[in-house]
Amino acid sequence: MARSAEFAKSHGVYFAPAVVVPYGRIGAAICFDMDFPGFIHRLGQMRADIVLVPAYDREKIRPFHTEVGLLRGVENGFSVVRQTNEGTSMATDGTGRVLARQEFFETRDRLMLTDVPTRRVPTLYSLVGEGFAYAGIVLAGALIAWAIIRRRRRHRAPVP
């Protein structure tokens, strides 16, 4: 049995929990929500299988805005269906494979049909989130510090 989803607005961003339906866990985001990895990571933590994203883009930011938003699906392993008015609509699976694509300004019909996988793909990102990126930053800082210390020691060493 499906339960309803409620959007709660907090700090200018809406959030809806993943809702369990016969097709799996369905999550939702609205337009620019997909630009915030930390926000969408919450859907990954809830093990969403499919995320539906209604959006409104401008012609100048198509298809780039859609493509960048679809990276959130790859990070978290869920299928994404992003329906866009005046932009590029796409559906992808949890690995980023494009299953359907439609250009608003190039299609008269404006009806996009596709099948998306109803089960997510487990990913490391959905477990650790931005922790992996922060670990990379710490590692880069440690390597830079190590190189600076090593260079200073080399310059202080007495010349034979």
N, C-alpha and C positions, 0 to 999 in steps of 0.2 A: 504494500500500500504506500502510495506517495504521500509525503508530507509537504506542506507548503513552505516556501522560502520567504523570508522577510528581509528587506534591505534596511540596514541601520546606517545612518549617515554620521560619520565621525571625522572631524578634521577635513571636511570638504571631499571625502571619498566615501562611496557607498561600499558596503560589504554584505555579501549573501553567503550563507553556508552552503556546502555541497548537499544536495537533496537526493535521497535514495529513491530511485524509480526502477521499474523492471529492466531498464537499459543500463543500469549502473548508477554511479554517483554523478549527478549533473551539477556543475558549478556555473556561476555567472559573473561576468565583469562587464563594465560599461566603458566603451570607447577607450579613453586615455588611461584607464586602470591598468591596461596591459603594459604601459610604459614603466610601471613600478614593480621591479622584481620581488621586493620584500612583501609587497601587498599580495601579489599573485602566488607567492610561495605558500601562503596560508592555504590556498586551494590544493597545492601539492601535498601539504601536511595532512589535509583531510582526505587524501587519496581520491581526489576527483578523477573520474574517467573521461568525462567530456565537459568542456567549458564553452558556453555560448556567449558570444560577445556582440551585441548590437552596437553599431558605431555610425558616426557621421564624419566623413573626411572631406577635405577640399581637394580639388583636382590636382593642385600643385604638390600635395604630399603623398599622392598615390604612386606606386604601390608600396612605397617605402614604409609608411606608417603601419600598414597591415603586416608586412614582412617582419619588421622589428617586433611587433606584438606577438607574432607567432613563435618567436624564440622562447617565450615564456612556456609554451606548450612542450617544447623540446626539453627545456630545463627540468620541468616537473613531470614529464612523461604522459601528459593527457592529450586527447584529441581536442582541437580547437575549431569551432565554426564561428567565423567572424563575418557577419553580414554588415555591409557598409553601404550607406547611401552616399552617392557622389564620390565613390572611391573604388578600391579593389576589394571584393569579397573573396574569402578563401576558406577552405576546410583542409585541415592537416591531421595526420595521425600523430601519435606520441613520439615518433622519431623525426618528425618534420617533413615527411613525404606529403607533397601537395596532392590532395584527392580531388579537389574542385577549385576552380578559379573563375571569377567573372569580373569584367570591367564595366562599371556603370555607364561610362560614356561610349562604349563600343558595343553594347548589347541592347537590343530593343526589348527583348522578352523579359529580362531582369528576373528570371526564375532560375535558381541554382539548386539542383538536386544532387545529393551524394550520400553514400554510406560511409560512416566513420566507425572505427573500432569502438566497442563499448567497454573495453578493459584497458586500463592504463599500462604503461611500460614503467617498471621500477627504475628510478634514477638515483644516483648519488646525491644530486642537488636537492631532490625532494627531502632527503634526510638531513643534510648538513646546511643547506641554504647558502648564505653569503659567507659562512665560515671558511669555505674553501678559498674564496677570493681573499679574505683577510689573511689566511695562512700564507697565500702567495705574496701578499704585500709585506708581511713580516719576514718571509724568506728573502725577498729582494732587498729589504733593508739590512738584514744580517749579512748578506753577501757584499753589499756596498761597504758596510762598516768593516768587514774582514779585509776587503781590498785596500781600504784607506789605511788600516793598521799595518798591513803587510808592506805597503809602500813606504810608510814612515819608518818602519824598522829597517828596510833596505837602505834608506838614505842616511840613517844614523850609524850603520855598521862601518867600522874603520876600514879604510882602503889599505890593502897590503902593499 
